Amino acid sequence: MTIKIKSATLGAFGTNTYLVGDTETNHAILIDPVDNAPVILNMAVEEGWTIKLIIATHAHLDHVMASQAIKDATQASFYIHEDCVEWLEQIPAQARMFGLGDVPPAAKPDRLLTTEPEIIELDSIKLETLYTPGHAPGHLSLYMRDHKILFSGDSLFAGSIGRTDLPGGDYHLLMKHIFDKLMVLDDDVQVLPGHMQATTIGHERQTNDFLLSYDQDDS
């Protein structure tokens, strides 16, 4: 096993960032450059890793605020879904909506991902994109099939789901994609979300009141 995952919870929104490293090549993918670039960069330094690729699950400001600073420091490429471009350009407006001061602009994407599943590879790291909008347009979850690890962004949480009351949110669309893309995964798949603690698909299938009540409504 050459994969190692480091995480930190940062920023005003308590957002999780993840570094996925190949311990043989010491190359890493950063999932959600959330905030506080120095902390994230130091995480990589502590492991002796070089960040080669940055992927954002979606374009809410708390998931991309450090993207430009980290791209500048590492020259890593930045990937995000094509539906997120206009939202990246609205980071200052997002900050004002939440009563924040000036925030740095997000990095410009080097590659735009699509709704079709794609495999993103870096050395032994393989991430499969799962299109899961509803919390935000263009939202992607990222699945390491070989390791049964799902980076769910803000689609699925431990005991909860992503909020859908923000601009571009759609509750029924989110629930559809959770059931169609995430609940079809095995029970033992570990879920590493954008906020709060880790969980598993099986635990959420059995205990998540949002999923259970929606399933009952549809049955």
Secondary structure, 3 states (H helix, E strand, C coil): CCEEEEEEEECCCCEEEEEEEECCCCEEEEECCCCCHHHHHHHHHHHCCEEEEEECCCCCHHHCCCHHHHHHHHCCEEEEEHHHHHHHCCHHHHHHHCCCCCCCCCCCCCEEECCCCCEEEECCEEEEEEECCCCCCCCEEEEEHHHCEEEEECCEECCEECCCCCCCCCHHHHHHHHHHHHCCCCCCCEEEECECCCEEHHHHHHHCHHHHHHHHHHC
